């Protein structure tokens, strides 16, 4: 049996189960290559942290849900751009080293989604003074949001007699 769900529904389901109120990923296109910050999970209980045990539980559920996802789902095709099958893609994401290697598979998937979304929908976001902004998924609103700030260069053209 396969499940067809959006990436936002997937994020909200994991967040709801583990008491996460929101997940946010900031990105910036400043400099020569731009960067995506490690995702941050905000818990309903402000004292709750991502422990090793919690990461293992979340990762187990993430793999369970992903194994049931419809392999033809448009929402998860970003995982298959670099790999031939979903299992290989999950392993690839697991082994992706980010600046915060304590991250669980769930947060790595969120960063991976953000990276692919920007590359496929806003090519050049990372060049020089490119786009900056964030992705945010909220359990309270049951929604995902993409915010971007794009520098606008205006020219004032004049023709003068000489």
N, C-alpha and C positions, 0 to 999 in steps of 0.2 A: 504494500500500500504506500502510495506517495502522497505527500502533502504539498499543496501549492499555497505559499504565503509570501508576503512582501518582505523585503529586508527589514523595514520598519517594524512590521508585526513580529518578526523574529527577535529583534532587539528588545521590544517592549515585553515580549513573553519571558525572556531571560531576566530582564530587569525586575519584572513583577514578582517572579518566583523567588528571587534572592534579595528583595528589599532595596533594590537600587532605584532611586527616584529619577535619575537622569544620567546620561552618558554624553560627554562633550569632547569634541576633537577640534583643536584650533589648527589653522594652517596659515602660512605666510609666504608670499612670493617675493619677498625682498631678497636682494643679493643675486648671485648668479644661478643658484639652483633651487631656492625655496625649500621649505620643510613642512612636515606634518608633525605636530606635537604628539606625544603619547596620549591616548584617550584617558579621560578622567571619569571615574564612576563616583557619583555622589549618592550615598546611602540615605535612606529615610532616617535611620538611627545614626546620628552624626559620629558616634563612637565606634561604629562598625568599620572594620578595615578588611582589605583583601588578604586573608591569611592563606597559607599553603593548602589547608583543608578546604577552604571555600573555593579557591582556584580550581582544585581537583574536582569538586562537585559541579561547578559551573562548566568546566571543560567537558565533563562526562555528558551533561545535558546538551551542550552545544553539539557534540558529535552525534548524539542520538537524534536530535532534530535534523541536523544536516544530512544524516544518512536516510532520512525519510523524505527529504525535499525532492520534489519532481525535478529530475535531471534536466528537463527542458525549460525550467523556470527562467523567465527573462530576468527576474529579480536577483538571481544568483549566478548569472552568466559571467559576471566579473571574476568569479573564482576560476573559471575555465579558460581565461584568456592566455594563461601561461602553462596550463597543464591539460592533459587529455581527459582526465576523469576527476570526479569530485573527491575521491579518496586521496589521490595524489595532490590535489589542490589543498586539501586540509593539512596534509603533511608538510607541504611547502609553506603554508601560512604558519604552522606550529614552529617551524624551524627558522622563520624569518627573525632576524635579530633587529630589535629596535633599541632605542636609547634606554628604555626601561625593560630589561629582560625578565623582570618579575611578573610582567603582564600575563594574563591568562589568554587562552585561545580566543575567547569572546572579544576581549579588547583588541587583540591583534586583528581579528576579522573586521572590527569597526574601522581601524586605521587603514586596513587593506581596501575596504569599501571606499573610504574617503579618497585615497590615492587614485583608485581607478575611476571614481566619479569625476574627479578633477581632470584627469588625463583625457577621458573620453568626452567630456562635456565642455571643458574650458581649457583646451590646449594652449600652452604658453602661460598658464597661470603662475608658473614659477620663475619666469624670466624677468630679470632686473626688478623693476618696481611693479611686479605683477599683482595679482589678486591676493587678498588676505580675508580671513573670516573664520567661520566655524561651522561644524555640523553638530546638531544637538538632538537627542532623542529624549522625550519626556514621558514618563509613565502617567503623570497627572493628566496631560493633554492627549495621551495616546497618539503621539505624532512625532514625526521627525522634521527637522528644519535645517535648511542650508542657507547660510548667510554669507554674502560676499561683499567686499569693498573693492571697487575697481578704480584705480587712478584714472582721471580724465585729463587729457592734455588738450588745451585749447590754443588755437593760433589766432592771432589778430593779423589779418592781411591788409596791407595798404599798398597803394600805388601812388607814387609822388612824381611830380615833374622834376626833371634835373636839367 
